[in-house]
Amino acid sequence: MKRPLGLAVAVATIVANLIVFPLTLGAADFSGGSVQSYAAESKIDTGTIVELTGTNADQVKVATKANVKNMFGVTVDRNLLPVTLSSGSKKNEVFVAVSGTYNVLVSNQAGAIKSGDYVTLSSVNGVAMKAGTDKTTVFGRANGSFDGKGVTLGTTTLKDSAGSQDKTVSFGVVPVTIDIRSNPNDISTEVNIIEQLRRAGQQIAEKEVSPVRIYLSIAISVICIIASIIILYAGVRNGIISIGRNPMSKKSIFRALLEIIFTVLVILIIGLFAVYLLLKL
């Protein structure tokens, strides 16, 4: 009786591994967030804010202030992750967290950071700072404080917007809960747009897209869908009426319906292509 029991346990273990393994491939949950491995254009330090790049958005690079709305996540130390499934084919492989609470490189460029403050990209690529009311997008909320007076990772000198005065800023590390969104304290006059629509436009265009282009794309899509529904409805209705009047003409009516369906598909394809060009160019 011991052998069948041992065999059953072994089989159950193998089946469990086969079920769990695909679910964890390429990603791991840690500190309440999702972490996934990506290739990188160059080596990136842990705690650096990154953005997606590459033709298929399958790589990351250090995020820049010019593309602050493209912030994607932060690089994390793979040694702190409970599970790291790595692909040897990825160049300069890094692990990126897109949610949860993780250590982020910060500076005191915009003043001391206190627990609960929103943070955004600073003038130093990949490094966060306190988000003022003039910043439209935040990376997340700080769970610690940093004023640059205690233990620091280093300093650098920055010039003001006029390029006349030098300012020394210090670098440190603060745990941040990742929540990339519009700044709740924003007082700018920039046109607001639904966050999901903005992100969808960015994924299609692989760059920042203006709200006007996004709204025009929505309008084109709605017009094409409505036109297709009207044409399809009219064709089916007329076909049913014609069959009722003349049952012998079924073949010609079905042929006409196929032509209508083909026309509808052409309209939808043209509409989608127009939307793609509008967002991409």
C-alpha angles and dihedrals in degrees: 000000000000095000096056090047093050091046091051092051091050093049091048091051092051092048091049091051091049090052097045098041098066090048093057098039111127096355141067135186116230134158090003094304145091122260125190135174121246138176116247134209089231139352111299127200121238113266095031119138110235140188131210121263139163130079092283096032087248096131136059135215135183109289118242131209090239089063098036092144090060093066108138111171147306131274115246135198108264090208090067094054119097091218128026117179104185132191113216091206095068115100115231089353116210133177114234127197116208097179139017130052119306140155113273130190109246140177135202092234092124095035136277117335116227129192108276096027119129115240132204138172117302129208087273109081114250094006123111130221137179110294113234125202090265092064116095100197131041130197096210146294125297118241093190141032135253128179100164093242100098129044110348137178093224144297139254137186121244132184124228123248090274091051092231106102128054121222126192114218129186129220129222144147127262129175108246130189103226113234111147107197145119112302108265088208094048115136096175123124095232115136109263121228134181108274094227091054092048092051092046090053091049092050092052096043096032088221141065111297125201118240090240092061092047093051091047089051090052091049092051091048093050093048092050093048093048092047091049092050092049093049093045093047093048092048095049092045094050090045093054091048091049093050089051091053097041116017091180092068096065095118095052091044092051089048089053091049090053089052090051092050090049090050091051091051091050091052092050093047092049090048093050091047091050091051091049092051092046092054097037102046 
